[in-house]
Amino acid sequence: MNKCYQCGGKLKRENVDIARYWGKELIALNDVPSLICTKCGERYFDAKVSHQIDQRIQEVLKRKSSVTRIDVPVVQF
Ligand SMILES: [Zn+2]
């Protein structure tokens, strides 16, 4: 993939920090390789990376990998 599905803009490779909810747990992942549209900012992960994201989350939930914990503000909207 080298063009944005949304707007046709150019994509650049960049590592990003993301957070995913898994049930009630929120897991933050740092330095995830992604493709970002230089025009609209849409963010894409290729299939391999998406799979790795799920895999890493599973490892964390099963306490198979050590993690750093952070406090995050929670706002009722
Ligand atoms: Zn775009």
N, CA, C, O and the ligand as a Tripos MOL2 file, in Angstrom:
@<TRIPOS>MOLECULE
protein
  309   307    78     0     0
PROTEIN
NO_CHARGES

@<TRIPOS>ATOM
      1 N           0.8560   -1.1920    0.0000 N.3       1 MET1
      2 CA          0.0000    0.0000    0.0000 C.3       1 MET1
      3 C           0.8940    1.2450    0.0000 C.2       1 MET1
      4 O           1.7740    1.3740    0.8510 O.2       1 MET1
      5 N           0.6730    2.1590   -0.9480 N.am      2 ASN2
      6 CA          1.4580    3.3910   -0.9080 C.3       2 ASN2
      7 C           0.6090    4.6540   -1.0380 C.2       2 ASN2
      8 O           1.1230    5.7720   -1.0670 O.2       2 ASN2
      9 N          -0.7140    4.4400   -1.1170 N.am      3 LYS3
     10 CA         -1.6010    5.6040   -1.1550 C.3       3 LYS3
     11 C          -2.7300    5.4510   -0.1440 C.2       3 LYS3
     12 O          -3.1800    4.3420    0.1470 O.2       3 LYS3
     13 N          -3.1750    6.5770    0.3820 N.am      4 CYS4
     14 CA         -4.2430    6.5940    1.3780 C.3       4 CYS4
     15 C          -5.5730    6.1570    0.7660 C.2       4 CYS4
     16 O          -5.9550    6.6360   -0.3020 O.2       4 CYS4
     17 N          -6.2790    5.2450    1.4450 N.am      5 TYR5
     18 CA         -7.5950    4.8000    0.9720 C.3       5 TYR5
     19 C          -8.6270    5.9220    1.0470 C.2       5 TYR5
     20 O          -9.5640    5.9710    0.2500 O.2       5 TYR5
     21 N          -8.4450    6.8170    2.0100 N.am      6 GLN6
     22 CA         -9.4230    7.8820    2.2340 C.3       6 GLN6
     23 C          -9.3150    9.0110    1.2070 C.2       6 GLN6
     24 O         -10.3160    9.4600    0.6490 O.2       6 GLN6
     25 N          -8.0740    9.4600    0.9710 N.am      7 CYS7
     26 CA         -7.9330   10.6590    0.1540 C.3       7 CYS7
     27 C          -6.9240   10.5280   -0.9830 C.2       7 CYS7
     28 O          -6.7710   11.4490   -1.7850 O.2       7 CYS7
     29 N          -6.2270    9.3750   -1.0590 N.am      8 GLY8
     30 CA         -5.2530    9.1860   -2.1250 C.3       8 GLY8
     31 C          -3.9170    9.8560   -1.8540 C.2       8 GLY8
     32 O          -3.0410    9.8720   -2.7200 O.2       8 GLY8
     33 N          -3.7560   10.4100   -0.6590 N.am      9 GLY9
     34 CA         -2.5040   11.0790   -0.2900 C.3       9 GLY9
     35 C          -1.3460   10.1110   -0.1370 C.2       9 GLY9
     36 O          -1.5280    8.8950   -0.0710 O.2       9 GLY9
     37 N          -0.1570   10.6770   -0.0820 N.am     10 LYS10
     38 CA          1.0470    9.8600    0.0760 C.3      10 LYS10
     39 C           1.1850    9.3740    1.5110 C.2      10 LYS10
     40 O           0.8520   10.0860    2.4580 O.2      10 LYS10
     41 N           1.6830    8.1420    1.6560 N.am     11 LEU11
     42 CA          1.8750    7.5820    2.9920 C.3      11 LEU11
     43 C           3.3470    7.6050    3.3650 C.2      11 LEU11
     44 O           4.2210    7.3530    2.5350 O.2      11 LEU11
     45 N           3.6040    7.9130    4.6320 N.am     12 LYS12
     46 CA          4.9880    7.8420    5.1120 C.3      12 LYS12
     47 C           5.0530    6.8520    6.2720 C.2      12 LYS12
     48 O           4.1070    6.7010    7.0440 O.2      12 LYS12
     49 N           6.2020    6.1840    6.3660 N.am     13 ARG13
     50 CA          6.4100    5.2360    7.4580 C.3      13 ARG13
     51 C           6.7870    5.9920    8.7200 C.2      13 ARG13
     52 O           7.6450    6.8740    8.7040 O.2      13 ARG13
     53 N           6.1340    5.6310    9.8060 N.am     14 GLU14
     54 CA          6.4600    6.2680   11.0700 C.3      14 GLU14
     55 C           6.0520    5.3650   12.2280 C.2      14 GLU14
     56 O           4.9910    4.7410   12.1920 O.2      14 GLU14
     57 N           6.8950    5.2990   13.2510 N.am     15 ASN15
     58 CA          6.5200    4.5290   14.4310 C.3      15 ASN15
     59 C           5.6650    5.3950   15.3390 C.2      15 ASN15
     60 O           5.9900    6.5540   15.6000 O.2      15 ASN15
     61 N           4.5760    4.8250   15.8120 N.am     16 VAL16
     62 CA          3.6480    5.6050   16.6330 C.3      16 VAL16
     63 C           3.3410    4.8890   17.9470 C.2      16 VAL16
     64 O           3.5370    3.6810   18.0810 O.2      16 VAL16
     65 N           2.8590    5.6650   18.9050 N.am     17 ASP17
     66 CA          2.3910    5.1060   20.1710 C.3      17 ASP17
     67 C           0.8790    4.9850   20.0800 C.2      17 ASP17
     68 O           0.1930    5.9360   19.7050 O.2      17 ASP17
     69 N           0.3640    3.8140   20.4230 N.am     18 ILE18
     70 CA         -1.0800    3.6160   20.3640 C.3      18 ILE18
     71 C          -1.5810    3.0070   21.6770 C.2      18 ILE18
     72 O          -0.7900    2.5330   22.4920 O.2      18 ILE18
     73 N          -2.8850    3.0270   21.8680 N.am     19 ALA19
     74 CA         -3.4850    2.3870   23.0360 C.3      19 ALA19
     75 C          -4.7160    1.6280   22.5690 C.2      19 ALA19
     76 O          -5.5040    2.1340   21.7700 O.2      19 ALA19
     77 N          -4.8750    0.4260   23.0660 N.am     20 ARG20
     78 CA         -6.0130   -0.3920   22.6810 C.3      20 ARG20
     79 C          -6.7410   -0.9100   23.9140 C.2      20 ARG20
     80 O          -6.1200   -1.3620   24.8760 O.2      20 ARG20
     81 N          -8.0570   -0.8380   23.8670 N.am     21 TYR21
     82 CA         -8.8360   -1.4650   24.9260 C.3      21 TYR21
     83 C          -8.9970   -2.9350   24.6020 C.2      21 TYR21
     84 O          -9.2560   -3.3040   23.4560 O.2      21 TYR21
     85 N          -8.8430   -3.7680   25.6130 N.am     22 TRP22
     86 CA         -9.1140   -5.1890   25.4640 C.3      22 TRP22
     87 C         -10.0240   -5.5190   26.6240 C.2      22 TRP22
     88 O          -9.5610   -5.7150   27.7470 O.2      22 TRP22
     89 N         -11.3200   -5.5820   26.3570 N.am     23 GLY23
     90 CA        -12.2550   -5.6610   27.4700 C.3      23 GLY23
     91 C         -12.1260   -4.3770   28.2670 C.2      23 GLY23
     92 O         -12.2510   -3.2830   27.7160 O.2      23 GLY23
     93 N         -11.8740   -4.5080   29.5640 N.am     24 LYS24
     94 CA        -11.7510   -3.3150   30.4040 C.3      24 LYS24
     95 C         -10.3110   -2.8670   30.5590 C.2      24 LYS24
     96 O         -10.0390   -1.8270   31.1590 O.2      24 LYS24
     97 N          -9.3920   -3.6470   30.0200 N.am     25 GLU25
     98 CA         -7.9800   -3.2800   30.1440 C.3      25 GLU25
     99 C          -7.5500   -2.3830   28.9990 C.2      25 GLU25
    100 O          -7.9120   -2.5970   27.8430 O.2      25 GLU25
    101 N          -6.7750   -1.3850   29.3480 N.am     26 LEU26
    102 CA         -6.2250   -0.5040   28.3280 C.3      26 LEU26
    103 C          -4.7300   -0.7870   28.2340 C.2      26 LEU26
    104 O          -4.0030   -0.6990   29.2240 O.2      26 LEU26
    105 N          -4.2980   -1.1180   27.0570 N.am     27 ILE27
    106 CA         -2.8880   -1.4540   26.8480 C.3      27 ILE27
    107 C          -2.2640   -0.4500   25.8770 C.2      27 ILE27
    108 O          -2.7720   -0.2240   24.7790 O.2      27 ILE27
    109 N          -1.1720    0.1340   26.3020 N.am     28 ALA28
    110 CA         -0.4570    1.0860   25.4440 C.3      28 ALA28
    111 C           0.7130    0.3810   24.7790 C.2      28 ALA28
    112 O           1.4440   -0.3740   25.4210 O.2      28 ALA28
    113 N           0.8820    0.6310   23.5000 N.am     29 LEU29
    114 CA          2.0100    0.0530   22.7720 C.3      29 LEU29
    115 C           2.8150    1.1960   22.1580 C.2      29 LEU29
    116 O           2.2720    2.0630   21.4740 O.2      29 LEU29
    117 N           4.1010    1.1760   22.4130 N.am     30 ASN30
    118 CA          4.9590    2.2420   21.8960 C.3      30 ASN30
    119 C           5.7550    1.7810   20.6830 C.2      30 ASN30
    120 O           6.0740    0.6010   20.5370 O.2      30 ASN30
    121 N           6.0670    2.7410   19.8180 N.am     31 ASP31
    122 CA          6.9090    2.4860   18.6420 C.3      31 ASP31
    123 C           6.3570    1.4110   17.7160 C.2      31 ASP31
    124 O           7.0880    0.5220   17.2790 O.2      31 ASP31
    125 N           5.0690    1.4960   17.4220 N.am     32 VAL32
    126 CA          4.4470    0.5530   16.4940 C.3      32 VAL32
    127 C           4.6320    1.0830   15.0640 C.2      32 VAL32
    128 O           4.2600    2.2190   14.7710 O.2      32 VAL32
    129 N           5.2090    0.2550   14.1710 N.am     33 PRO33
    130 CA          5.4030    0.7130   12.7920 C.3      33 PRO33
    131 C           4.0660    0.9530   12.1010 C.2      33 PRO33
    132 O           3.1960    0.0820   12.1040 O.2      33 PRO33
    133 N           3.9070    2.1270   11.5130 N.am     34 SER34
    134 CA          2.6480    2.4140   10.8350 C.3      34 SER34
    135 C           2.9120    3.2000    9.5560 C.2      34 SER34
    136 O           4.0290    3.6420    9.2890 O.2      34 SER34
    137 N           1.8490    3.3590    8.7780 N.am     35 LEU35
    138 CA          1.8940    4.2180    7.5990 C.3      35 LEU35
    139 C           0.9100    5.3450    7.8640 C.2      35 LEU35
    140 O          -0.2550    5.1020    8.1770 O.2      35 LEU35
    141 N           1.3810    6.5760    7.7380 N.am     36 ILE36
    142 CA          0.5160    7.7240    8.0110 C.3      36 ILE36
    143 C           0.3670    8.5570    6.7490 C.2      36 ILE36
    144 O           1.3440    8.8440    6.0570 O.2      36 ILE36
    145 N          -0.8740    8.9410    6.4600 N.am     37 CYS37
    146 CA         -1.1450    9.7790    5.2910 C.3      37 CYS37
    147 C          -0.6180   11.1860    5.5600 C.2      37 CYS37
    148 O          -0.9240   11.7920    6.5880 O.2      37 CYS37
    149 N           0.1800   11.6940    4.6190 N.am     38 THR38
    150 CA          0.7560   13.0320    4.8000 C.3      38 THR38
    151 C          -0.2940   14.1210    4.5600 C.2      38 THR38
    152 O          -0.0820   15.2840    4.9030 O.2      38 THR38
    153 N          -1.4340   13.7280    3.9650 N.am     39 LYS39
    154 CA         -2.4680   14.7090    3.6370 C.3      39 LYS39
    155 C          -3.5510   14.7910    4.7170 C.2      39 LYS39
    156 O          -3.8390   15.8690    5.2380 O.2      39 LYS39
    157 N          -4.1570   13.6230    5.0510 N.am     40 CYS40
    158 CA         -5.2880   13.6520    5.9930 C.3      40 CYS40
    159 C          -4.9480   13.0880    7.3680 C.2      40 CYS40
    160 O          -5.7460   13.2010    8.2980 O.2      40 CYS40
    161 N          -3.7730   12.4830    7.5030 N.am     41 GLY41
    162 CA         -3.3690   11.9870    8.8120 C.3      41 GLY41
    163 C          -3.8960   10.6100    9.1690 C.2      41 GLY41
    164 O          -3.6250   10.1090   10.2610 O.2      41 GLY41
    165 N          -4.6480    9.9880    8.2650 N.am     42 GLU42
    166 CA         -5.1570    8.6380    8.5060 C.3      42 GLU42
    167 C          -3.9840    7.6960    8.7720 C.2      42 GLU42
    168 O          -2.9290    7.8070    8.1480 O.2      42 GLU42
    169 N          -4.1850    6.7770    9.7000 N.am     43 ARG43
    170 CA         -3.1010    5.9000   10.1080 C.3      43 ARG43
    171 C          -3.4260    4.4570    9.7330 C.2      43 ARG43
    172 O          -4.5400    3.9810    9.9520 O.2      43 ARG43
    173 N          -2.4500    3.7810    9.1710 N.am     44 TYR44
    174 CA         -2.6580    2.3870    8.7510 C.3      44 TYR44
    175 C          -1.6070    1.4810    9.3750 C.2      44 TYR44
    176 O          -0.4610    1.8750    9.5870 O.2      44 TYR44
    177 N          -2.0320    0.2590    9.6600 N.am     45 PHE45
    178 CA         -1.0940   -0.7700   10.0910 C.3      45 PHE45
    179 C          -1.2180   -1.9200    9.1140 C.2      45 PHE45
    180 O          -2.3290   -2.3160    8.7630 O.2      45 PHE45
    181 N          -0.0880   -2.4670    8.6670 N.am     46 ASP46
    182 CA         -0.2350   -3.5900    7.7430 C.3      46 ASP46
    183 C          -0.6710   -4.8310    8.5150 C.2      46 ASP46
    184 O          -0.6270   -4.8670    9.7440 O.2      46 ASP46
    185 N          -1.0970   -5.8580    7.7550 N.am     47 ALA47
    186 CA         -1.7030   -7.0480    8.3640 C.3      47 ALA47
    187 C          -0.7670   -7.6980    9.3790 C.2      47 ALA47
    188 O          -1.2000   -8.1580   10.4350 O.2      47 ALA47
    189 N           0.5150   -7.7280    9.0460 N.am     48 LYS48
    190 CA          1.5030   -8.3610    9.9210 C.3      48 LYS48
    191 C           1.5960   -7.6050   11.2480 C.2      48 LYS48
    192 O           1.6340   -8.2110   12.3190 O.2      48 LYS48
    193 N           1.6300   -6.2880   11.1600 N.am     49 VAL49
    194 CA          1.7340   -5.4670   12.3720 C.3      49 VAL49
    195 C           0.4560   -5.5820   13.2120 C.2      49 VAL49
    196 O           0.5200   -5.6820   14.4370 O.2      49 VAL49
    197 N          -0.7150   -5.5680   12.5360 N.am     50 SER50
    198 CA         -1.9860   -5.7230   13.2570 C.3      50 SER50
    199 C          -1.9970   -7.0250   14.0420 C.2      50 SER50
    200 O          -2.4410   -7.0720   15.1890 O.2      50 SER50
    201 N          -1.5000   -8.0820   13.4060 N.am     51 HIS51
    202 CA         -1.4250   -9.3800   14.0520 C.3      51 HIS51
    203 C          -0.4900   -9.3220   15.2590 C.2      51 HIS51
    204 O          -0.7920   -9.8610   16.3240 O.2      51 HIS51
    205 N           0.6520   -8.6560   15.0720 N.am     52 GLN52
    206 CA          1.6170   -8.5270   16.1690 C.3      52 GLN52
    207 C           1.0480   -7.7280   17.3260 C.2      52 GLN52
    208 O           1.3320   -8.0190   18.4880 O.2      52 GLN52
    209 N           0.2430   -6.7150   17.0090 N.am     53 ILE53
    210 CA         -0.3940   -5.9080   18.0650 C.3      53 ILE53
    211 C          -1.2670   -6.8130   18.9330 C.2      53 ILE53
    212 O          -1.1740   -6.7870   20.1610 O.2      53 ILE53
    213 N          -2.1220   -7.6190   18.2780 N.am     54 ASP54
    214 CA         -2.9890   -8.5460   19.0110 C.3      54 ASP54
    215 C          -2.1710   -9.5370   19.8420 C.2      54 ASP54
    216 O          -2.4980   -9.8440   20.9880 O.2      54 ASP54
    217 N          -1.1010  -10.0210   19.2210 N.am     55 GLN55
    218 CA         -0.2510  -10.9960   19.8880 C.3      55 GLN55
    219 C           0.3960  -10.4140   21.1510 C.2      55 GLN55
    220 O           0.4140  -11.0470   22.2060 O.2      55 GLN55
    221 N           0.9260   -9.1930   21.0140 N.am     56 ARG56
    222 CA          1.5840   -8.5490   22.1560 C.3      56 ARG56
    223 C           0.5770   -8.2920   23.2750 C.2      56 ARG56
    224 O           0.8940   -8.4510   24.4540 O.2      56 ARG56
    225 N          -0.6370   -7.8950   22.8970 N.am     57 ILE57
    226 CA         -1.6740   -7.6450   23.9030 C.3      57 ILE57
    227 C          -1.9960   -8.9420   24.6490 C.2      57 ILE57
    228 O          -2.1260   -8.9460   25.8730 O.2      57 ILE57
    229 N          -2.1230  -10.0370   23.9030 N.am     58 GLN58
    230 CA         -2.3940  -11.3400   24.5240 C.3      58 GLN58
    231 C          -1.2900  -11.7210   25.5150 C.2      58 GLN58
    232 O          -1.5630  -12.2230   26.6050 O.2      58 GLN58
    233 N          -0.0430  -11.4740   25.1170 N.am     59 GLU59
    234 CA          1.0900  -11.7890   25.9950 C.3      59 GLU59
    235 C           1.0160  -10.9840   27.2840 C.2      59 GLU59
    236 O           1.2830  -11.4920   28.3730 O.2      59 GLU59
    237 N           0.6480   -9.7230   27.1340 N.am     60 VAL60
    238 CA          0.5530   -8.8680   28.3120 C.3      60 VAL60
    239 C          -0.5580   -9.3630   29.2400 C.2      60 VAL60
    240 O          -0.3850   -9.4370   30.4570 O.2      60 VAL60
    241 N          -1.7150   -9.7030   28.6290 N.am     61 LEU61
    242 CA         -2.8570  -10.1440   29.4290 C.3      61 LEU61
    243 C          -2.5670  -11.4550   30.1350 C.2      61 LEU61
    244 O          -3.0670  -11.6930   31.2350 O.2      61 LEU61
    245 N          -1.7650  -12.3070   29.5130 N.am     62 LYS62
    246 CA         -1.4120  -13.5900   30.1340 C.3      62 LYS62
    247 C          -0.1790  -13.4590   31.0060 C.2      62 LYS62
    248 O           0.3580  -14.4470   31.5060 O.2      62 LYS62
    249 N           0.2630  -12.2130   31.1790 N.am     63 ARG63
    250 CA          1.4190  -11.9090   32.0240 C.3      63 ARG63
    251 C           2.6780  -12.6310   31.5500 C.2      63 ARG63
    252 O           3.5370  -13.0060   32.3480 O.2      63 ARG63
    253 N           2.7670  -12.8140   30.2380 N.am     64 LYS64
    254 CA          3.9380  -13.4870   29.6970 C.3      64 LYS64
    255 C           5.0530  -12.5070   29.3690 C.2      64 LYS64
    256 O           6.2060  -12.9020   29.1980 O.2      64 LYS64
    257 N           4.7090  -11.2430   29.2820 N.am     65 SER65
    258 CA          5.7880  -10.2860   29.0670 C.3      65 SER65
    259 C           5.7110   -9.1970   30.1230 C.2      65 SER65
    260 O           4.6270   -8.8150   30.5630 O.2      65 SER65
    261 N           6.8530   -8.7130   30.5160 N.am     66 SER66
    262 CA          6.8880   -7.7050   31.5650 C.3      66 SER66
    263 C           6.4750   -6.3630   30.9730 C.2      66 SER66
    264 O           6.7770   -6.0640   29.8170 O.2      66 SER66
    265 N           5.8000   -5.5790   31.7550 N.am     67 VAL67
    266 CA          5.3060   -4.3010   31.2650 C.3      67 VAL67
    267 C           5.6110   -3.1740   32.2470 C.2      67 VAL67
    268 O           5.8400   -3.3940   33.4360 O.2      67 VAL67
    269 N           5.6040   -1.9790   31.7100 N.am     68 THR68
    270 CA          5.6880   -0.7860   32.5330 C.3      68 THR68
    271 C           4.2690   -0.2760   32.6950 C.2      68 THR68
    272 O           3.4940   -0.2980   31.7380 O.2      68 THR68
    273 N           3.9150    0.1780   33.8770 N.am     69 ARG69
    274 CA          2.5650    0.7040   34.0710 C.3      69 ARG69
    275 C           2.5950    2.2160   34.2000 C.2      69 ARG69
    276 O           3.5000    2.7910   34.8050 O.2      69 ARG69
    277 N           1.5810    2.8460   33.6150 N.am     70 ILE70
    278 CA          1.4870    4.3040   33.7200 C.3      70 ILE70
    279 C           0.1000    4.6760   34.2330 C.2      70 ILE70
    280 O          -0.8610    3.9280   34.0560 O.2      70 ILE70
    281 N           0.0120    5.8210   34.8590 N.am     71 ASP71
    282 CA         -1.2970    6.3420   35.2720 C.3      71 ASP71
    283 C          -1.8520    7.1670   34.1260 C.2      71 ASP71
    284 O          -1.1370    7.9790   33.5380 O.2      71 ASP71
    285 N          -3.1190    6.9640   33.8050 N.am     72 VAL72
    286 CA         -3.7130    7.7820   32.7500 C.3      72 VAL72
    287 C          -4.9590    8.4760   33.2860 C.2      72 VAL72
    288 O          -5.7040    7.8940   34.0740 O.2      72 VAL72
    289 N          -5.1890    9.7220   32.8630 N.am     73 PRO73
    290 CA         -6.4130   10.3950   33.2780 C.3      73 PRO73
    291 C          -7.6180    9.7600   32.5920 C.2      73 PRO73
    292 O          -7.5620    9.4420   31.4040 O.2      73 PRO73
    293 N          -8.6940    9.5770   33.3270 N.am     74 VAL74
    294 CA         -9.9210    9.0210   32.7690 C.3      74 VAL74
    295 C         -11.0230   10.0620   32.9280 C.2      74 VAL74
    296 O         -11.2470   10.5750   34.0240 O.2      74 VAL74
    297 N         -11.6960   10.3660   31.8490 N.am     75 VAL75
    298 CA        -12.7280   11.3960   31.8570 C.3      75 VAL75
    299 C         -14.0720   10.7950   31.4650 C.2      75 VAL75
    300 O         -14.1750   10.0970   30.4570 O.2      75 VAL75
    301 N         -15.1080   11.0680   32.2690 N.am     76 GLN76
    302 CA        -16.4610   10.6540   31.9020 C.3      76 GLN76
    303 C         -17.0050   11.6660   30.9240 C.2      76 GLN76
    304 O         -17.1170   12.8450   31.2610 O.2      76 GLN76
    305 N         -17.3430   11.2460   29.7350 N.am     77 PHE77
    306 CA        -17.7880   12.1700   28.7120 C.3      77 PHE77
    307 C         -19.3110   12.2640   28.6520 C.2      77 PHE77
    308 O         -19.8530   13.0070   27.8340 O.2      77 PHE77
    309 ZN         -5.3300   10.5080    3.4450 Zn       78 ZN78
@<TRIPOS>BOND
     1     1     2 1
     2     2     3 1
     3     3     4 2
     4     3     5 am
     5     5     6 1
     6     6     7 1
     7     7     8 2
     8     7     9 am
     9     9    10 1
    10    10    11 1
    11    11    12 2
    12    11    13 am
    13    13    14 1
    14    14    15 1
    15    15    16 2
    16    15    17 am
    17    17    18 1
    18    18    19 1
    19    19    20 2
    20    19    21 am
    21    21    22 1
    22    22    23 1
    23    23    24 2
    24    23    25 am
    25    25    26 1
    26    26    27 1
    27    27    28 2
    28    27    29 am
    29    29    30 1
    30    30    31 1
    31    31    32 2
    32    31    33 am
    33    33    34 1
    34    34    35 1
    35    35    36 2
    36    35    37 am
    37    37    38 1
    38    38    39 1
    39    39    40 2
    40    39    41 am
    41    41    42 1
    42    42    43 1
    43    43    44 2
    44    43    45 am
    45    45    46 1
    46    46    47 1
    47    47    48 2
    48    47    49 am
    49    49    50 1
    50    50    51 1
    51    51    52 2
    52    51    53 am
    53    53    54 1
    54    54    55 1
    55    55    56 2
    56    55    57 am
    57    57    58 1
    58    58    59 1
    59    59    60 2
    60    59    61 am
    61    61    62 1
    62    62    63 1
    63    63    64 2
    64    63    65 am
    65    65    66 1
    66    66    67 1
    67    67    68 2
    68    67    69 am
    69    69    70 1
    70    70    71 1
    71    71    72 2
    72    71    73 am
    73    73    74 1
    74    74    75 1
    75    75    76 2
    76    75    77 am
    77    77    78 1
    78    78    79 1
    79    79    80 2
    80    79    81 am
    81    81    82 1
    82    82    83 1
    83    83    84 2
    84    83    85 am
    85    85    86 1
    86    86    87 1
    87    87    88 2
    88    87    89 am
    89    89    90 1
    90    90    91 1
    91    91    92 2
    92    91    93 am
    93    93    94 1
    94    94    95 1
    95    95    96 2
    96    95    97 am
    97    97    98 1
    98    98    99 1
    99    99   100 2
   100    99   101 am
   101   101   102 1
   102   102   103 1
   103   103   104 2
   104   103   105 am
   105   105   106 1
   106   106   107 1
   107   107   108 2
   108   107   109 am
   109   109   110 1
   110   110   111 1
   111   111   112 2
   112   111   113 am
   113   113   114 1
   114   114   115 1
   115   115   116 2
   116   115   117 am
   117   117   118 1
   118   118   119 1
   119   119   120 2
   120   119   121 am
   121   121   122 1
   122   122   123 1
   123   123   124 2
   124   123   125 am
   125   125   126 1
   126   126   127 1
   127   127   128 2
   128   127   129 am
   129   129   130 1
   130   130   131 1
   131   131   132 2
   132   131   133 am
   133   133   134 1
   134   134   135 1
   135   135   136 2
   136   135   137 am
   137   137   138 1
   138   138   139 1
   139   139   140 2
   140   139   141 am
   141   141   142 1
   142   142   143 1
   143   143   144 2
   144   143   145 am
   145   145   146 1
   146   146   147 1
   147   147   148 2
   148   147   149 am
   149   149   150 1
   150   150   151 1
   151   151   152 2
   152   151   153 am
   153   153   154 1
   154   154   155 1
   155   155   156 2
   156   155   157 am
   157   157   158 1
   158   158   159 1
   159   159   160 2
   160   159   161 am
   161   161   162 1
   162   162   163 1
   163   163   164 2
   164   163   165 am
   165   165   166 1
   166   166   167 1
   167   167   168 2
   168   167   169 am
   169   169   170 1
   170   170   171 1
   171   171   172 2
   172   171   173 am
   173   173   174 1
   174   174   175 1
   175   175   176 2
   176   175   177 am
   177   177   178 1
   178   178   179 1
   179   179   180 2
   180   179   181 am
   181   181   182 1
   182   182   183 1
   183   183   184 2
   184   183   185 am
   185   185   186 1
   186   186   187 1
   187   187   188 2
   188   187   189 am
   189   189   190 1
   190   190   191 1
   191   191   192 2
   192   191   193 am
   193   193   194 1
   194   194   195 1
   195   195   196 2
   196   195   197 am
   197   197   198 1
   198   198   199 1
   199   199   200 2
   200   199   201 am
   201   201   202 1
   202   202   203 1
   203   203   204 2
   204   203   205 am
   205   205   206 1
   206   206   207 1
   207   207   208 2
   208   207   209 am
   209   209   210 1
   210   210   211 1
   211   211   212 2
   212   211   213 am
   213   213   214 1
   214   214   215 1
   215   215   216 2
   216   215   217 am
   217   217   218 1
   218   218   219 1
   219   219   220 2
   220   219   221 am
   221   221   222 1
   222   222   223 1
   223   223   224 2
   224   223   225 am
   225   225   226 1
   226   226   227 1
   227   227   228 2
   228   227   229 am
   229   229   230 1
   230   230   231 1
   231   231   232 2
   232   231   233 am
   233   233   234 1
   234   234   235 1
   235   235   236 2
   236   235   237 am
   237   237   238 1
   238   238   239 1
   239   239   240 2
   240   239   241 am
   241   241   242 1
   242   242   243 1
   243   243   244 2
   244   243   245 am
   245   245   246 1
   246   246   247 1
   247   247   248 2
   248   247   249 am
   249   249   250 1
   250   250   251 1
   251   251   252 2
   252   251   253 am
   253   253   254 1
   254   254   255 1
   255   255   256 2
   256   255   257 am
   257   257   258 1
   258   258   259 1
   259   259   260 2
   260   259   261 am
   261   261   262 1
   262   262   263 1
   263   263   264 2
   264   263   265 am
   265   265   266 1
   266   266   267 1
   267   267   268 2
   268   267   269 am
   269   269   270 1
   270   270   271 1
   271   271   272 2
   272   271   273 am
   273   273   274 1
   274   274   275 1
   275   275   276 2
   276   275   277 am
   277   277   278 1
   278   278   279 1
   279   279   280 2
   280   279   281 am
   281   281   282 1
   282   282   283 1
   283   283   284 2
   284   283   285 am
   285   285   286 1
   286   286   287 1
   287   287   288 2
   288   287   289 am
   289   289   290 1
   290   290   291 1
   291   291   292 2
   292   291   293 am
   293   293   294 1
   294   294   295 1
   295   295   296 2
   296   295   297 am
   297   297   298 1
   298   298   299 1
   299   299   300 2
   300   299   301 am
   301   301   302 1
   302   302   303 1
   303   303   304 2
   304   303   305 am
   305   305   306 1
   306   306   307 1
   307   307   308 2
@<TRIPOS>SUBSTRUCTURE
     1 MET1         2 RESIDUE 1 A MET
     2 ASN2         6 RESIDUE 1 A ASN
     3 LYS3        10 RESIDUE 1 A LYS
     4 CYS4        14 RESIDUE 1 A CYS
     5 TYR5        18 RESIDUE 1 A TYR
     6 GLN6        22 RESIDUE 1 A GLN
     7 CYS7        26 RESIDUE 1 A CYS
     8 GLY8        30 RESIDUE 1 A GLY
     9 GLY9        34 RESIDUE 1 A GLY
    10 LYS10       38 RESIDUE 1 A LYS
    11 LEU11       42 RESIDUE 1 A LEU
    12 LYS12       46 RESIDUE 1 A LYS
    13 ARG13       50 RESIDUE 1 A ARG
    14 GLU14       54 RESIDUE 1 A GLU
    15 ASN15       58 RESIDUE 1 A ASN
    16 VAL16       62 RESIDUE 1 A VAL
    17 ASP17       66 RESIDUE 1 A ASP
    18 ILE18       70 RESIDUE 1 A ILE
    19 ALA19       74 RESIDUE 1 A ALA
    20 ARG20       78 RESIDUE 1 A ARG
    21 TYR21       82 RESIDUE 1 A TYR
    22 TRP22       86 RESIDUE 1 A TRP
    23 GLY23       90 RESIDUE 1 A GLY
    24 LYS24       94 RESIDUE 1 A LYS
    25 GLU25       98 RESIDUE 1 A GLU
    26 LEU26      102 RESIDUE 1 A LEU
    27 ILE27      106 RESIDUE 1 A ILE
    28 ALA28      110 RESIDUE 1 A ALA
    29 LEU29      114 RESIDUE 1 A LEU
    30 ASN30      118 RESIDUE 1 A ASN
    31 ASP31      122 RESIDUE 1 A ASP
    32 VAL32      126 RESIDUE 1 A VAL
    33 PRO33      130 RESIDUE 1 A PRO
    34 SER34      134 RESIDUE 1 A SER
    35 LEU35      138 RESIDUE 1 A LEU
    36 ILE36      142 RESIDUE 1 A ILE
    37 CYS37      146 RESIDUE 1 A CYS
    38 THR38      150 RESIDUE 1 A THR
    39 LYS39      154 RESIDUE 1 A LYS
    40 CYS40      158 RESIDUE 1 A CYS
    41 GLY41      162 RESIDUE 1 A GLY
    42 GLU42      166 RESIDUE 1 A GLU
    43 ARG43      170 RESIDUE 1 A ARG
    44 TYR44      174 RESIDUE 1 A TYR
    45 PHE45      178 RESIDUE 1 A PHE
    46 ASP46      182 RESIDUE 1 A ASP
    47 ALA47      186 RESIDUE 1 A ALA
    48 LYS48      190 RESIDUE 1 A LYS
    49 VAL49      194 RESIDUE 1 A VAL
    50 SER50      198 RESIDUE 1 A SER
    51 HIS51      202 RESIDUE 1 A HIS
    52 GLN52      206 RESIDUE 1 A GLN
    53 ILE53      210 RESIDUE 1 A ILE
    54 ASP54      214 RESIDUE 1 A ASP
    55 GLN55      218 RESIDUE 1 A GLN
    56 ARG56      222 RESIDUE 1 A ARG
    57 ILE57      226 RESIDUE 1 A ILE
    58 GLN58      230 RESIDUE 1 A GLN
    59 GLU59      234 RESIDUE 1 A GLU
    60 VAL60      238 RESIDUE 1 A VAL
    61 LEU61      242 RESIDUE 1 A LEU
    62 LYS62      246 RESIDUE 1 A LYS
    63 ARG63      250 RESIDUE 1 A ARG
    64 LYS64      254 RESIDUE 1 A LYS
    65 SER65      258 RESIDUE 1 A SER
    66 SER66      262 RESIDUE 1 A SER
    67 VAL67      266 RESIDUE 1 A VAL
    68 THR68      270 RESIDUE 1 A THR
    69 ARG69      274 RESIDUE 1 A ARG
    70 ILE70      278 RESIDUE 1 A ILE
    71 ASP71      282 RESIDUE 1 A ASP
    72 VAL72      286 RESIDUE 1 A VAL
    73 PRO73      290 RESIDUE 1 A PRO
    74 VAL74      294 RESIDUE 1 A VAL
    75 VAL75      298 RESIDUE 1 A VAL
    76 GLN76      302 RESIDUE 1 A GLN
    77 PHE77      306 RESIDUE 1 A PHE
    78 ZN78       309 GROUP 0 **** ****
